[in-house]
Amino acid sequence: MNPRILRFGFLAVLAGGLVLFAHARSPCDMVVEVDLTGALPGDIVETDVIVYREGRSLARVDERYGAGGAPGTVKVPVRARPGAATVEVTLVSAGGTSRKTERAVELAADSPAHLQVR
């Protein structure tokens, strides 16, 4: 065989592998859903949700709600690579007391990560 054909074939395979590798490591849009339906209506007036991985913050949403309270589900958009992450949720009640919960979740592009907070 001609050596040029072999070189071009090798370079084409190498370039294809690099494109696939870059696509696999690129960040994508995902969602973390924090389920607050276990709380009484109007009980939670503020939420602070932090999503991080290896000490680096991926997303943070700090919301204050009126007297009506927080919605049943808080959705946090995250742009990162799929994989394991930690979600830290701080809930502030109408009386001013706060409660912090920290859990590990699996971020996936095809389905939202669901976190039940009680």
Secondary structure, DSSP 4 states (H G I P E B T S, - for coil): --HHHHHHHHHHHHHHHHHHHHHHHS-EEEEEEEE-TTSPTTTEEEEEEEEEETTEEEEEEEEE--TT---SEEEEEEEE-SEEEEEEEEEEETTS-EEEEEEEEEE-SSS-EEEE--
